[in-house]
Amino acid sequence: MLRFSVDHLLLKLNVIDGFISRMFLLLVFSLLCVSTGSAAEIQSRFSSISSEVGIGGGTAFSSSRLHVNGHITGLKVWERVSSCITGIQIKYGDVWSPVYGLTSGQVQELHLYANESIIQVSGKHNNYIYQLAFVSNMGRQLIAGQPSGWSFNFYPEYPVAELRYVSGRFNSIGITSMGFHWGLVYPMSRAGEPQLSEGLASSTDTS
């Protein structure tokens, strides 16, 4: 009965946009978790990960351990002119991640407002990640890199979800692959407590 109710609620809210639907769903999920202890179950049922784009050689990285600090509040992306993406850094709450990759080249920055979140990531890849474009629910963008290579476009399955963390690989030249992980931010989350569900729909093409 609980599974049916949550699924039915998500389907209904898929056609409702805006801040009210996001806050309402988080409130309902919070009440369900408090009353049933089902946070882990909800997380398991709705979590998923995109397959990484790029060739993937070099050192692996992931910002998954940092998302317990809250929503993503800032992004920095380094790009080498007429070449690839060299590095990325993500801010969770007031905490910056390490730089994944290199701080070589020009840096592009985006600092998110309260209640703003990343809801889409697109770009280009080949042997490296050549372009990244982050889009927020307020329509703001961070675009870095060159429009060269194969296209990718990632976004959450549910409109209430947002970018939670990134993963990938880098070498001495730049970032060779990236994946993007989406989900809900549990408003009462703390380090060591369960997070709410994640969902992802993605697409790639060769344009």
LOMAR-65931 format. One record per residue: residue number from 1; x, y, z of N, C-alpha, C in turn. Coordinates in Angstrom, 3 decimals. Example, Ala and Ser with C-alpha at 12.3 -4.5 7.8 and 13.67 -1.06 7.14 Angstrom:
<1,<13.190,-5.690,7.800>,<12.300,-4.500,7.800>,<13.200,-3.300,7.800>>
<2,<12.850,-2.250,7.080>,<13.670,-1.060,7.140>,<12.900,0.030,7.870>>
REM end
This chain:
<1,<0.828,-1.205,0.000>,<0.000,0.000,0.000>,<0.860,1.252,0.000>>
<2,<1.941,1.265,0.801>,<2.844,2.405,0.855>,<3.506,2.623,-0.491>>
<3,<3.951,1.518,-1.141>,<4.611,1.645,-2.440>,<3.654,2.241,-3.470>>
<4,<2.417,1.759,-3.478>,<1.441,2.286,-4.416>,<1.204,3.773,-4.172>>
<5,<1.101,4.176,-2.916>,<0.814,5.574,-2.589>,<1.945,6.483,-3.032>>
<6,<3.199,6.090,-2.786>,<4.340,6.911,-3.179>,<4.430,7.005,-4.692>>
<7,<4.266,5.873,-5.394>,<4.328,5.876,-6.857>,<3.227,6.754,-7.438>>
<8,<2.019,6.630,-6.892>,<0.886,7.424,-7.379>,<1.141,8.908,-7.168>>
<9,<1.699,9.277,-6.017>,<2.003,10.670,-5.720>,<3.034,11.219,-6.687>>
<10,<4.090,10.437,-6.971>,<5.122,10.890,-7.894>,<4.567,11.109,-9.292>>
<11,<3.704,10.213,-9.745>,<3.110,10.365,-11.066>,<2.252,11.632,-11.142>>
<12,<1.510,11.904,-10.097>,<0.685,13.103,-10.079>,<1.534,14.362,-10.113>>
<13,<2.626,14.371,-9.345>,<3.451,15.563,-9.242>,<4.357,15.768,-10.446>>
<14,<4.475,14.758,-11.293>,<5.272,14.921,-12.507>,<4.707,16.006,-13.417>>
<15,<3.414,16.287,-13.314>,<2.786,17.297,-14.156>,<2.687,18.648,-13.447>>
<16,<3.240,18.781,-12.280>,<3.197,20.031,-11.522>,<4.608,20.581,-11.405>>
<17,<4.815,21.813,-11.827>,<6.133,22.431,-11.758>,<6.209,23.391,-10.584>>
<18,<7.477,23.781,-10.254>,<7.673,24.868,-9.314>,<8.063,24.443,-7.928>>
<19,<8.321,25.464,-7.130>,<8.828,25.292,-5.772>,<7.812,24.621,-4.864>>
<20,<6.515,24.909,-5.040>,<5.491,24.345,-4.158>,<5.455,22.830,-4.263>>
<21,<5.514,22.286,-5.486>,<5.473,20.836,-5.653>,<6.692,20.177,-5.040>>
<22,<7.862,20.803,-5.171>,<9.093,20.261,-4.582>,<8.980,20.190,-3.070>>
<23,<8.552,21.282,-2.431>,<8.459,21.319,-0.990>,<7.377,20.369,-0.480>>
<24,<6.274,20.272,-1.216>,<5.192,19.380,-0.802>,<5.641,17.927,-0.821>>
<25,<6.342,17.520,-1.885>,<6.794,16.135,-1.976>,<7.822,15.816,-0.896>>
<26,<8.740,16.743,-0.644>,<9.730,16.516,0.414>,<9.045,16.388,1.777>>
<27,<8.007,17.197,2.011>,<7.272,17.114,3.274>,<6.587,15.763,3.407>>
<28,<5.930,15.303,2.329>,<5.250,14.008,2.372>,<6.241,12.880,2.603>>
<29,<7.387,12.903,1.881>,<8.403,11.876,2.069>,<8.957,11.893,3.483>>
<30,<9.141,13.101,4.052>,<9.632,13.199,5.426>,<8.661,12.551,6.399>>
<31,<7.362,12.814,6.234>,<6.350,12.229,7.106>,<6.294,10.714,6.946>>
<32,<6.427,10.230,5.696>,<6.437,8.790,5.471>,<7.617,8.130,6.161>>
<33,<8.778,8.779,6.067>,<9.979,8.189,6.666>,<9.898,8.186,8.180>>
<34,<9.352,9.269,8.747>,<9.220,9.333,10.203>,<8.230,8.290,10.693>>
<35,<7.114,8.125,9.955>,<6.057,7.228,10.420>,<6.339,5.766,10.126>>
<36,<7.111,5.484,9.079>,<7.318,4.089,8.680>,<8.765,3.637,8.737>>
<37,<9.724,4.581,8.905>,<11.126,4.226,8.891>,<11.600,3.738,7.536>>
<38,<11.011,4.260,6.456>,<11.228,3.716,5.114>,<12.191,4.522,4.260>>
<39,<13.017,5.401,4.837>,<13.918,6.224,4.033>,<14.853,5.386,3.188>>
<40,<15.432,4.329,3.779>,<16.353,3.482,3.028>,<15.640,2.777,1.878>>
<41,<14.397,2.342,2.126>,<13.639,1.663,1.083>,<13.332,2.612,-0.070>>
<42,<12.902,3.836,0.261>,<12.603,4.814,-0.775>,<13.857,5.144,-1.572>>
<43,<14.972,5.325,-0.881>,<16.237,5.609,-1.558>,<16.612,4.493,-2.516>>
<44,<16.496,3.255,-2.067>,<16.869,2.111,-2.885>,<15.992,1.990,-4.120>>
<45,<14.693,2.226,-3.952>,<13.761,2.035,-5.052>,<13.939,3.075,-6.148>>
<46,<14.324,4.307,-5.794>,<14.389,5.384,-6.770>,<15.808,5.814,-7.142>>
<47,<16.837,5.230,-6.561>,<18.209,5.638,-6.873>,<18.671,5.006,-8.177>>
<48,<19.453,5.751,-8.949>,<20.066,5.244,-10.171>,<21.237,6.140,-10.542>>
<49,<22.041,5.663,-11.462>,<23.237,6.384,-11.858>,<23.343,6.377,-13.372>>
<50,<23.742,7.469,-13.954>,<23.978,7.502,-15.398>,<25.284,6.788,-15.708>>
<51,<25.345,6.210,-16.892>,<26.612,5.652,-17.343>,<27.541,6.808,-17.716>>
<52,<28.794,6.703,-17.344>,<29.734,7.790,-17.606>,<29.986,7.942,-19.098>>
<53,<30.188,9.176,-19.533>,<30.564,9.461,-20.910>,<32.053,9.791,-20.947>>
<54,<32.729,9.418,-22.045>,<34.165,9.619,-22.166>,<34.911,8.297,-22.122>>
<55,<36.205,8.336,-22.437>,<36.988,7.100,-22.496>,<37.342,6.564,-21.119>>
<56,<37.466,7.451,-20.115>,<37.584,6.999,-18.741>,<38.940,6.563,-18.237>>
<57,<40.021,7.024,-18.789>,<41.318,6.657,-18.245>,<41.771,7.592,-17.134>>
<58,<42.637,7.094,-16.237>,<43.215,7.934,-15.198>,<42.651,7.686,-13.815>>
<59,<42.745,8.709,-12.975>,<42.360,8.638,-11.567>,<40.859,8.821,-11.390>>
<60,<40.230,7.934,-10.625>,<38.795,8.026,-10.375>,<38.486,9.085,-9.323>>
<61,<37.308,9.728,-9.454>,<36.863,10.685,-8.440>,<35.353,10.593,-8.280>>
<62,<34.872,11.034,-7.123>,<33.445,11.106,-6.845>,<33.221,12.088,-5.701>>
<63,<32.178,12.898,-5.817>,<31.832,13.825,-4.731>,<30.705,13.278,-3.863>>
<64,<30.464,11.959,-3.916>,<29.311,11.365,-3.236>,<29.357,11.543,-1.718>>
<65,<30.540,11.555,-1.130>,<30.620,11.666,0.327>,<30.308,13.066,0.838>>
<66,<30.304,14.042,-0.049>,<30.114,15.427,0.373>,<28.667,15.881,0.342>>
<67,<27.774,15.132,-0.345>,<26.414,15.636,-0.484>,<25.625,15.584,0.820>>
<68,<26.168,14.968,1.873>,<25.512,15.020,3.186>,<25.564,16.425,3.772>>
<69,<26.405,17.322,3.196>,<26.474,18.705,3.668>,<25.343,19.573,3.134>>
<70,<24.513,19.007,2.271>,<23.362,19.759,1.780>,<23.332,19.862,0.269>>
<71,<22.537,20.801,-0.205>,<22.393,21.040,-1.631>,<23.709,21.520,-2.236>>
<72,<23.852,21.326,-3.537>,<24.948,21.972,-4.272>,<24.671,23.467,-4.305>>
<73,<25.659,24.253,-3.879>,<25.495,25.708,-3.817>,<26.474,26.456,-4.709>>
<74,<27.417,25.753,-5.321>,<28.370,26.428,-6.187>,<29.119,25.445,-7.072>>
<75,<29.584,25.925,-8.216>,<30.349,25.118,-9.170>,<31.498,25.939,-9.728>>
<76,<32.639,25.292,-9.920>,<33.756,25.870,-10.652>,<34.221,24.845,-11.685>>
<77,<34.395,25.293,-12.920>,<34.861,24.415,-13.990>,<36.026,25.085,-14.697>>
<78,<37.141,24.363,-14.813>,<38.316,24.866,-15.504>,<38.343,24.326,-16.929>>
<79,<38.665,25.187,-17.888>,<38.737,24.797,-19.291>,<40.034,25.316,-19.912>>
<80,<40.638,24.489,-20.740>,<41.790,24.923,-21.506>,<41.296,25.432,-22.852>>
<81,<41.725,26.646,-23.247>,<41.239,27.281,-24.461>,<41.467,26.372,-25.667>>
<82,<40.415,26.190,-26.463>,<40.440,25.358,-27.668>,<40.796,23.908,-27.365>>
<83,<40.512,23.473,-26.136>,<40.825,22.096,-25.757>,<39.731,21.576,-24.830>>
<84,<40.113,20.824,-23.803>,<39.150,20.076,-22.993>,<38.883,20.728,-21.640>>
<85,<37.929,20.147,-20.907>,<37.687,20.502,-19.513>,<38.813,19.886,-18.676>>
<86,<39.462,20.703,-17.875>,<40.608,20.211,-17.105>,<40.280,19.899,-15.649>>
<87,<39.279,20.567,-15.065>,<38.974,20.318,-13.660>,<37.603,20.819,-13.268>>
<88,<37.095,20.299,-12.151>,<35.799,20.727,-11.629>,<35.830,20.699,-10.111>>
<89,<35.131,21.630,-9.492>,<35.013,21.702,-8.035>,<33.564,22.038,-7.697>>
<90,<33.018,21.385,-6.657>,<31.605,21.533,-6.313>,<31.470,21.937,-4.848>>
<91,<30.589,22.875,-4.590>,<30.338,23.342,-3.225>,<29.022,22.778,-2.716>>
<92,<29.064,22.167,-1.529>,<27.876,21.635,-0.862>,<27.650,22.435,0.412>>
<93,<26.556,23.169,0.472>,<26.368,24.044,1.625>,<27.493,25.069,1.657>>
<94,<28.301,25.038,2.708>,<29.452,25.937,2.814>,<30.778,25.221,2.571>>
<95,<30.722,23.979,2.128>,<31.928,23.147,2.011>,<32.265,22.900,0.544>>
<96,<33.477,23.278,0.139>,<33.950,23.001,-1.215>,<34.598,21.616,-1.274>>
<97,<34.351,20.919,-2.356>,<35.036,19.645,-2.604>,<36.476,19.917,-3.001>>
<98,<37.320,18.876,-3.030>,<38.626,19.040,-3.676>,<38.418,19.359,-5.156>>
<99,<39.454,19.860,-5.801>,<39.400,20.022,-7.257>,<39.641,18.659,-7.881>>
<100,<38.692,18.210,-8.691>,<38.840,16.952,-9.405>,<39.444,17.264,-10.770>>
<101,<40.709,16.903,-10.947>,<41.427,17.241,-12.156>,<42.451,18.319,-11.880>>
<102,<42.536,19.298,-12.783>,<43.562,20.335,-12.729>,<42.929,21.724,-12.665>>
<103,<43.674,22.670,-12.121>,<43.251,24.078,-12.143>,<43.977,24.800,-13.267>>
<104,<44.049,24.148,-14.405>,<44.760,24.676,-15.562>,<43.781,25.325,-16.530>>
<105,<44.111,26.544,-16.981>,<43.258,27.245,-17.927>,<42.330,28.237,-17.260>>
<106,<41.267,28.616,-17.963>,<40.297,29.579,-17.452>,<39.261,28.877,-16.578>>
<107,<38.764,29.595,-15.563>,<37.760,29.031,-14.678>,<36.428,29.741,-14.878>>
<108,<35.348,28.967,-14.945>,<33.983,29.493,-14.994>,<33.296,29.133,-13.675>>
<109,<32.537,30.078,-13.107>,<31.911,29.851,-11.804>,<30.411,30.120,-11.851>>
<110,<29.673,29.377,-11.034>,<28.251,29.618,-10.821>,<27.963,29.425,-9.346>>
<111,<27.394,30.446,-8.709>,<26.996,30.365,-7.307>,<25.470,30.384,-7.253>>
<112,<24.898,29.344,-6.650>,<23.452,29.166,-6.664>,<22.769,29.964,-5.558>>
<113,<21.564,30.444,-5.868>,<20.741,31.141,-4.891>,<20.045,30.132,-3.980>>
<114,<19.417,30.649,-2.920>,<18.584,29.797,-2.077>,<17.455,29.212,-2.927>>
<115,<17.165,27.921,-2.729>,<16.126,27.190,-3.471>,<16.455,27.003,-4.947>>
<116,<17.701,27.253,-5.340>,<18.122,27.002,-6.720>,<18.896,25.691,-6.761>>
<117,<18.718,24.913,-7.820>,<19.393,23.623,-7.934>,<19.691,23.323,-9.395>>
<118,<20.624,22.405,-9.633>,<20.981,22.000,-10.988>,<20.034,20.898,-11.432>>
<119,<19.354,21.117,-12.565>,<18.351,20.153,-13.035>,<18.694,19.567,-14.403>>
<120,<19.797,19.996,-15.014>,<20.188,19.448,-16.309>,<21.677,19.678,-16.525>>
<121,<22.349,18.680,-17.113>,<23.745,18.810,-17.511>,<23.889,18.253,-18.915>>
<122,<24.465,19.034,-19.807>,<24.733,18.574,-21.158>,<26.169,18.918,-21.522>>
<123,<26.603,18.470,-22.689>,<27.956,18.774,-23.094>,<28.429,17.950,-24.263>>
<124,<29.743,17.924,-24.443>,<30.389,17.197,-25.529>,<31.545,16.372,-24.970>>
<125,<31.774,15.213,-25.589>,<32.873,14.366,-25.150>,<33.452,13.610,-26.331>>
<126,<34.703,13.210,-26.167>,<35.386,12.312,-27.094>,<36.402,11.555,-26.263>>
<127,<37.678,11.773,-26.496>,<38.669,11.177,-25.612>,<38.787,11.928,-24.282>>
<128,<38.234,13.145,-24.242>,<38.114,13.922,-23.007>,<36.716,14.538,-22.970>>
<129,<36.370,15.110,-21.821>,<35.166,15.922,-21.741>,<35.528,17.307,-22.293>>
<130,<34.867,17.691,-23.377>,<35.217,18.937,-24.051>,<34.307,20.106,-23.689>>
<131,<33.099,19.808,-23.267>,<32.193,20.890,-22.889>,<31.242,20.425,-21.803>>
<132,<30.923,21.330,-20.864>,<29.925,21.084,-19.832>,<28.990,22.283,-19.757>>
<133,<27.691,22.009,-19.687>,<26.694,23.064,-19.518>,<25.752,22.656,-18.392>>
<134,<25.802,23.357,-17.262>,<24.932,23.113,-16.115>,<23.779,24.115,-16.159>>
<135,<22.544,23.632,-16.014>,<21.359,24.484,-16.060>,<20.601,24.350,-14.743>>
<136,<20.193,25.481,-14.172>,<19.478,25.456,-12.898>,<17.973,25.563,-13.114>>
<137,<17.223,25.295,-12.043>,<15.765,25.403,-12.100>,<15.293,26.841,-12.224>>
<138,<16.206,27.801,-12.095>,<15.887,29.213,-12.312>,<16.321,29.688,-13.689>>
<139,<16.792,28.763,-14.522>,<17.169,29.107,-15.883>,<18.576,29.640,-16.050>>
<140,<19.333,29.695,-14.983>,<20.717,30.172,-15.092>,<21.620,29.028,-15.542>>
<141,<22.750,29.395,-16.182>,<23.630,28.390,-16.749>,<25.097,28.677,-16.450>>
<142,<25.854,27.607,-16.378>,<27.311,27.672,-16.435>,<27.730,26.854,-17.647>>
<143,<28.405,27.488,-18.612>,<28.853,26.799,-19.817>,<30.361,26.963,-19.924>>
<144,<31.061,25.834,-20.053>,<32.513,25.861,-20.156>,<32.963,24.872,-21.223>>
<145,<34.056,25.195,-21.914>,<34.627,24.270,-22.872>,<34.250,24.556,-24.310>>
<146,<34.555,23.592,-25.166>,<34.390,23.728,-26.604>,<33.304,22.779,-27.126>>
<147,<32.481,23.217,-28.084>,<31.436,22.345,-28.655>,<32.013,21.363,-29.674>>
<148,<32.828,20.432,-29.177>,<33.508,19.481,-30.060>,<33.306,18.067,-29.536>>
<149,<32.901,17.144,-30.408>,<32.742,15.755,-30.006>,<31.294,15.308,-30.027>>
<150,<31.028,14.190,-29.326>,<29.686,13.634,-29.239>,<28.889,14.318,-28.138>>
<151,<27.600,14.482,-28.380>,<26.736,15.176,-27.424>,<26.225,14.237,-26.340>>
<152,<25.981,14.791,-25.152>,<25.245,14.078,-24.108>,<24.316,15.060,-23.421>>
<153,<23.270,14.517,-22.828>,<22.278,15.339,-22.147>,<21.675,14.527,-21.009>>
<154,<21.845,14.984,-19.770>,<21.355,14.264,-18.598>,<20.403,15.145,-17.808>>
<155,<19.382,14.519,-17.210>,<18.385,15.251,-16.440>,<17.668,14.261,-15.520>>
<156,<17.055,14.740,-14.435>,<16.386,13.820,-13.503>,<15.076,13.299,-14.062>>
<157,<14.728,12.103,-13.634>,<13.461,11.506,-14.075>,<12.270,12.261,-13.522>>
<158,<12.381,12.727,-12.267>,<11.290,13.430,-11.615>,<11.625,14.913,-11.510>>
<159,<10.662,15.821,-11.745>,<10.945,17.253,-11.715>,<11.337,17.782,-10.340>>
<160,<11.089,17.023,-9.280>,<11.478,17.457,-7.941>,<12.932,17.098,-7.616>>
<161,<13.580,16.323,-8.473>,<14.960,15.893,-8.213>,<15.952,16.928,-8.717>>
<162,<17.199,16.775,-8.286>,<18.265,17.700,-8.653>,<19.597,16.963,-8.693>>
<163,<20.622,17.619,-9.200>,<21.950,17.021,-9.217>,<22.463,16.853,-7.794>>
<164,<22.875,15.625,-7.443>,<23.362,15.343,-6.103>,<24.884,15.265,-6.049>>
<165,<25.483,14.526,-7.004>,<26.935,14.475,-7.053>,<27.408,14.012,-8.416>>
<166,<28.713,14.127,-8.641>,<29.315,13.733,-9.920>,<30.407,12.698,-9.658>>
<167,<30.747,11.971,-10.710>,<31.846,11.012,-10.634>,<32.555,11.009,-11.976>>
<168,<33.729,10.390,-12.028>,<34.446,10.329,-13.299>,<35.904,9.983,-13.121>>
<169,<36.705,10.335,-14.134>,<38.145,10.086,-14.119>,<38.875,11.255,-14.776>>
<170,<40.125,11.459,-14.378>,<40.957,12.496,-14.978>,<42.403,12.021,-15.044>>
<171,<43.173,12.641,-15.963>,<44.610,12.363,-16.042>,<45.382,13.682,-16.040>>
<172,<46.610,13.674,-16.471>,<47.460,14.862,-16.406>,<47.076,15.930,-17.422>>
<173,<46.155,15.632,-18.310>,<45.717,16.602,-19.312>,<44.356,17.187,-18.976>>
<174,<43.426,16.333,-18.553>,<42.087,16.822,-18.247>,<41.165,15.706,-17.803>>
<175,<39.870,16.010,-17.768>,<38.859,15.043,-17.341>,<38.513,14.131,-18.515>>
<176,<38.645,12.827,-18.300>,<38.441,11.856,-19.376>,<37.039,11.254,-19.383>>
<177,<36.312,11.334,-18.275>,<34.938,10.825,-18.239>,<34.196,11.445,-17.065>>
<178,<32.847,11.502,-17.187>,<32.010,12.012,-16.104>,<30.655,11.332,-16.110>>
<179,<30.107,11.135,-14.910>,<28.745,10.673,-14.715>,<28.041,11.611,-13.751>>
<180,<26.707,11.652,-13.810>,<25.935,12.610,-13.022>,<24.820,11.883,-12.281>>
<181,<24.679,12.159,-10.995>,<23.788,11.423,-10.102>,<22.737,12.384,-9.560>>
<182,<21.480,11.988,-9.672>,<20.369,12.878,-9.346>,<19.539,12.312,-8.206>>
<183,<18.837,13.179,-7.479>,<17.966,12.691,-6.425>,<17.320,13.805,-5.645>>
<184,<16.638,13.419,-4.581>,<15.982,14.358,-3.683>,<16.892,14.657,-2.511>>
<185,<16.838,15.891,-2.048>,<17.596,16.282,-0.865>,<16.675,16.198,0.330>>
<186,<16.984,15.288,1.238>,<16.171,15.121,2.446>,<16.407,16.316,3.356>>
<187,<15.367,17.092,3.718>,<15.569,18.341,4.452>,<16.121,18.158,5.857>>
<188,<16.037,16.957,6.440>,<16.554,16.734,7.783>,<17.862,15.943,7.761>>
<189,<18.509,15.839,6.585>,<19.689,14.990,6.470>,<20.864,15.537,7.256>>
<190,<21.646,14.642,7.807>,<22.895,14.940,8.480>,<23.861,13.829,8.125>>
<191,<25.144,14.068,8.337>,<26.133,13.031,8.045>,<25.795,11.769,8.823>>
<192,<25.745,10.652,8.120>,<25.471,9.383,8.764>,<24.011,8.965,8.733>>
<193,<23.095,9.896,8.376>,<21.691,9.547,8.287>,<21.339,9.225,6.845>>
<194,<20.296,8.423,6.609>,<19.938,8.044,5.237>,<19.466,9.224,4.425>>
<195,<19.754,9.184,3.099>,<19.280,10.190,2.160>,<18.071,9.642,1.415>>
<196,<17.278,10.552,0.870>,<16.101,10.135,0.125>,<16.464,9.690,-1.284>>
<197,<15.440,9.391,-2.041>,<15.592,8.685,-3.304>,<16.293,9.489,-4.366>>
<198,<16.824,8.756,-5.358>,<17.452,9.336,-6.517>,<16.862,8.717,-7.768>>
<199,<16.730,9.513,-8.825>,<16.234,8.974,-10.081>,<16.920,9.670,-11.234>>
<200,<17.102,9.005,-12.360>,<17.802,9.614,-13.475>,<17.269,9.108,-14.786>>
<201,<17.012,10.031,-15.657>,<16.797,9.678,-17.058>,<17.873,10.378,-17.839>>
<202,<18.427,9.755,-18.858>,<19.525,10.344,-19.597>,<19.442,9.966,-21.052>>
<203,<20.154,10.759,-21.850>,<20.228,10.426,-23.261>,<21.567,10.836,-23.801>>
<204,<22.055,10.096,-24.796>,<23.275,10.447,-25.497>,<23.014,10.333,-26.975>>
<205,<23.796,11.108,-27.752>,<23.717,10.983,-29.200>,<25.087,11.238,-29.796>>
<206,<25.179,11.168,-31.071>,<26.465,11.328,-31.754>,<26.496,12.544,-32.639>>
<207,<25.656,13.549,-32.299>,<25.630,14.769,-33.109>,<26.820,15.660,-32.775>>
REM end
